[in-house]
């Protein structure tokens, strides 16, 4: 009996050791081995939960979620639900993650009260990563924790980021080919659009004047296609400018949060 208990403890301890070292594949096998050989062992739930964490670390999102959901009816329900939300967050599915954290925020109480604020901060993270600045601020503003206040300040910066209006870019390029690209800072593209559209238009008009209508029609069609592409390109350039500005802001948030030792797991 004593030997069995020692072996049981050794298996779970070795699995934990491998997990802490980042060897999640081997750790997962050890947790599986524990569950197989000690189905009624005192660390059975810990091993099963560890399997889910290994799936999560390896990016096997669906398997991780499925494993954590098996705990929804037991004493680890809230912790498992939080890990489901974190799994979807790590997978980049911020809406699904926010929905899970929202359920925790609305439902927990008593001994699980500590998870309420963690879930709300996690909801703020989801809103930020989804570039929903105002929603993030509304979620985080009532919270008093240091991380929540810092995230709320970053959310306030979102609407003030430098943006370019796609409509303005399109109108400018419609009036003068290349002007929309210049508006968003793509000066080389703007110059090429102006030169190519102008050259083709001039060539088409010259063909008609020199009594070469067929060539004029071909060149005119090319000029119109380039003109339309120039307008579309200006709109896309403005959208890309805005996306890049927001992505850069999010990268700064991630980097500074990492320096502070903050992430969605430590949300509080």
C-alpha positions as CSV (number, residue, x, y, z in Angstrom):
1,X,0.0,0.0,0.0
2,X,2.8,2.4,0.9
3,X,4.7,1.6,-2.2
4,X,1.6,2.2,-4.3
5,X,1.1,5.7,-2.7
6,X,4.7,6.6,-3.4
7,X,4.4,5.5,-7.0
8,X,1.2,7.5,-7.3
9,X,2.9,10.6,-5.9
10,X,5.9,10.2,-8.1
11,X,3.9,10.0,-11.3
12,X,2.0,13.2,-10.6
13,X,5.1,15.0,-9.4
14,X,7.0,14.0,-12.5
15,X,4.2,15.2,-14.7
16,X,4.1,18.5,-12.9
17,X,7.9,18.8,-13.3
18,X,7.7,18.2,-17.0
19,X,4.9,20.7,-17.4
20,X,6.8,23.4,-15.5
21,X,9.8,22.8,-17.8
22,X,7.5,23.4,-20.9
23,X,7.7,19.7,-22.0
24,X,3.9,19.6,-22.4
25,X,3.8,16.6,-24.7
26,X,5.7,14.4,-22.2
27,X,3.8,16.0,-19.3
28,X,0.5,15.1,-21.0
29,X,1.5,11.5,-21.4
30,X,2.4,11.4,-17.7
31,X,-0.9,12.9,-16.7
32,X,-2.6,10.3,-18.9
33,X,-0.6,7.5,-17.3
34,X,-1.7,8.7,-13.8
35,X,-5.4,8.6,-14.8
36,X,-5.0,5.2,-16.3
37,X,-3.1,3.5,-13.4
38,X,-4.8,5.5,-10.6
39,X,-8.4,6.1,-11.7
40,X,-9.4,6.6,-8.1
41,X,-6.2,8.3,-7.0
42,X,-6.3,11.5,-4.8
43,X,-4.8,13.5,-7.7
44,X,-7.1,12.2,-10.4
45,X,-8.8,15.6,-11.1
46,X,-5.5,17.4,-10.9
47,X,-4.1,15.0,-13.6
48,X,-7.1,15.4,-15.8
49,X,-6.9,19.2,-15.5
50,X,-3.2,19.0,-16.3
51,X,-4.1,17.2,-19.5
52,X,-6.3,20.1,-20.5
53,X,-3.5,22.6,-19.7
54,X,-1.1,20.6,-21.9
55,X,-3.5,20.7,-24.8
56,X,-3.9,24.4,-24.3
57,X,-0.1,25.0,-24.2
58,X,0.3,23.0,-27.5
59,X,-2.4,25.0,-29.2
60,X,-4.9,22.1,-29.4
61,X,-7.7,24.4,-28.6
62,X,-10.7,22.1,-29.2
63,X,-9.2,19.3,-27.1
64,X,-8.4,21.7,-24.3
65,X,-11.9,23.1,-24.2
66,X,-13.4,19.6,-24.3
67,X,-11.2,18.5,-21.4
68,X,-12.0,21.6,-19.3
69,X,-15.8,21.3,-19.9
70,X,-15.7,17.9,-18.2
71,X,-15.2,19.8,-15.0
72,X,-18.3,22.0,-15.3
73,X,-20.3,20.0,-12.8
74,X,-17.7,19.7,-10.1
75,X,-15.8,21.8,-7.5
76,X,-13.4,23.0,-10.2
77,X,-16.2,24.3,-12.4
78,X,-15.3,28.0,-12.2
79,X,-11.6,27.4,-12.7
80,X,-12.3,25.1,-15.7
81,X,-14.7,27.7,-17.2
82,X,-12.0,30.4,-16.8
83,X,-9.6,28.1,-18.6
84,X,-12.1,27.6,-21.4
85,X,-12.3,31.4,-21.8
86,X,-8.5,31.6,-21.7
87,X,-8.2,28.9,-24.4
88,X,-10.5,30.7,-26.8
89,X,-8.5,34.0,-26.0
90,X,-5.2,32.3,-26.8
91,X,-6.8,30.9,-30.0
92,X,-7.6,34.5,-31.1
93,X,-11.4,33.9,-30.8
94,X,-12.0,36.9,-28.6
95,X,-15.8,37.0,-28.9
96,X,-16.1,33.4,-27.7
97,X,-13.7,34.1,-24.9
98,X,-15.6,37.2,-23.8
99,X,-18.8,35.3,-23.7
100,X,-17.3,32.7,-21.4
101,X,-15.8,35.3,-19.1
102,X,-19.1,37.1,-19.1
103,X,-20.8,34.0,-17.8
104,X,-18.3,33.7,-15.0
105,X,-18.7,37.4,-14.1
106,X,-22.5,37.0,-13.9
107,X,-22.7,33.7,-12.1
108,X,-19.9,33.3,-9.5
109,X,-20.3,34.0,-5.9
110,X,-19.2,32.9,-2.4
111,X,-15.9,31.0,-2.5
112,X,-15.5,31.8,-6.2
113,X,-15.9,35.6,-5.8
114,X,-12.3,36.1,-6.6
115,X,-13.0,35.0,-10.1
116,X,-15.5,37.7,-10.7
117,X,-13.0,40.6,-11.0
118,X,-10.5,38.3,-12.9
119,X,-13.3,37.5,-15.4
120,X,-14.1,41.2,-15.8
121,X,-10.5,42.1,-16.4
122,X,-10.3,39.2,-18.9
123,X,-13.4,40.6,-20.6
124,X,-11.5,43.9,-20.9
125,X,-8.5,42.1,-22.5
126,X,-10.9,40.5,-25.0
127,X,-12.4,43.9,-25.9
128,X,-8.9,45.4,-26.4
129,X,-7.7,42.5,-28.6
130,X,-10.9,42.8,-30.6
131,X,-10.2,46.6,-31.0
132,X,-13.4,47.5,-29.2
133,X,-12.0,50.4,-27.3
134,X,-15.2,51.9,-25.9
135,X,-16.5,48.5,-24.8
136,X,-13.2,47.8,-23.1
137,X,-13.3,51.1,-21.2
138,X,-16.9,50.5,-20.1
139,X,-15.9,47.0,-18.8
140,X,-12.7,48.1,-17.0
141,X,-13.6,51.6,-15.7
142,X,-15.5,50.3,-12.6
143,X,-12.6,48.0,-11.5
144,X,-10.0,49.2,-9.1
145,X,-7.1,46.8,-9.6
146,X,-3.8,48.1,-10.9
147,X,-3.9,46.0,-14.1
148,X,-7.5,47.0,-14.8
149,X,-6.7,50.7,-14.4
150,X,-3.7,50.4,-16.7
151,X,-5.8,48.5,-19.4
152,X,-8.5,51.2,-19.1
153,X,-5.9,53.9,-19.8
154,X,-4.7,51.9,-22.9
155,X,-8.4,51.6,-24.0
156,X,-8.8,55.4,-23.9
157,X,-5.9,55.7,-26.3
158,X,-7.5,53.6,-28.9
159,X,-10.0,56.1,-30.4
160,X,-7.2,58.7,-30.4
161,X,-4.9,56.7,-32.7
162,X,-4.0,58.3,-36.0
163,X,-6.6,57.1,-38.5
164,X,-7.2,57.8,-42.2
165,X,-10.8,57.9,-43.6
166,X,-11.2,55.4,-46.5
167,X,-14.0,57.6,-48.0
168,X,-11.7,60.6,-48.1
169,X,-8.9,58.5,-49.7
170,X,-11.2,57.2,-52.4
171,X,-12.6,60.7,-53.2
172,X,-9.1,62.2,-53.5
173,X,-8.0,59.4,-55.8
174,X,-11.1,59.8,-57.9
175,X,-10.4,63.5,-58.3
176,X,-6.7,63.1,-58.9
177,X,-5.2,59.6,-59.4
178,X,-2.7,58.9,-56.7
179,X,-3.9,61.6,-54.3
180,X,-5.6,59.1,-52.0
181,X,-2.4,57.1,-51.7
182,X,-0.4,60.3,-50.9
183,X,-3.1,61.1,-48.2
184,X,-2.3,57.8,-46.4
185,X,1.5,58.3,-46.8
186,X,2.1,55.9,-49.7
187,X,3.9,58.5,-51.8
188,X,5.6,56.1,-54.2
189,X,2.2,54.4,-55.0
190,X,0.6,57.8,-55.4
191,X,3.3,58.9,-57.9
192,X,3.0,55.7,-59.9
193,X,-0.8,55.8,-60.0
194,X,-0.7,59.4,-61.2
195,X,1.9,58.7,-63.9
196,X,0.4,55.5,-65.2
197,X,-3.2,56.8,-65.3
198,X,-2.1,60.0,-66.8
199,X,0.1,58.3,-69.4
200,X,-2.6,55.9,-70.5
201,X,-5.2,58.6,-70.7
202,X,-3.0,60.8,-72.8
203,X,-2.1,57.9,-75.1
204,X,-5.8,57.0,-75.5
205,X,-6.7,60.6,-76.4
206,X,-3.8,60.9,-78.8
207,X,-4.9,57.7,-80.5
208,X,-8.4,59.1,-81.1
209,X,-6.9,62.4,-82.4
210,X,-4.6,60.5,-84.8
211,X,-7.5,58.6,-86.2
212,X,-6.7,55.2,-84.5
213,X,-10.0,54.6,-82.6
214,X,-9.4,50.9,-82.0
215,X,-6.2,51.6,-80.2
216,X,-7.8,54.4,-78.4
217,X,-10.6,52.2,-77.1
218,X,-8.1,49.6,-75.9
219,X,-5.9,52.2,-74.2
220,X,-9.0,54.0,-72.8
221,X,-10.2,50.7,-71.3
222,X,-6.8,50.2,-69.7
223,X,-6.8,53.7,-68.4
224,X,-10.3,53.3,-66.9
225,X,-9.3,50.0,-65.2
226,X,-6.2,51.6,-63.8
227,X,-8.2,54.6,-62.6
228,X,-10.8,52.4,-60.9
229,X,-8.0,50.3,-59.3
230,X,-6.3,53.5,-58.1
231,X,-9.5,54.5,-56.3
232,X,-10.0,51.1,-54.8
233,X,-6.3,50.9,-53.9
234,X,-6.6,54.2,-52.0
235,X,-9.5,52.9,-50.0
236,X,-7.7,49.7,-49.1
237,X,-4.5,51.7,-48.2
238,X,-6.5,53.8,-45.7
239,X,-8.0,50.6,-44.2
240,X,-4.6,49.1,-44.0
241,X,-3.2,52.2,-42.4
242,X,-5.9,52.1,-39.7
243,X,-5.3,48.4,-39.1
244,X,-1.6,48.8,-38.8
245,X,-2.0,51.7,-36.3
246,X,-4.3,49.6,-34.2
247,X,-2.1,46.5,-34.4
248,X,0.9,48.5,-33.4
249,X,-1.0,49.8,-30.4
250,X,-2.0,46.3,-29.4
251,X,1.6,45.1,-29.7
252,X,2.7,47.9,-27.4
253,X,0.1,46.8,-24.9
254,X,1.2,43.2,-25.1
255,X,4.9,44.1,-24.7
256,X,4.4,46.5,-21.7
257,X,2.0,44.1,-20.1
258,X,4.6,41.3,-20.4
259,X,7.2,43.6,-18.8
260,X,4.8,44.1,-15.9
261,X,4.2,40.4,-15.6
262,X,0.5,40.8,-16.6
263,X,-1.6,38.7,-19.0
264,X,-5.1,37.3,-19.1
265,X,-4.1,34.5,-16.7
266,X,-3.0,37.0,-14.0
267,X,-6.0,39.2,-14.7
268,X,-7.0,41.0,-11.5
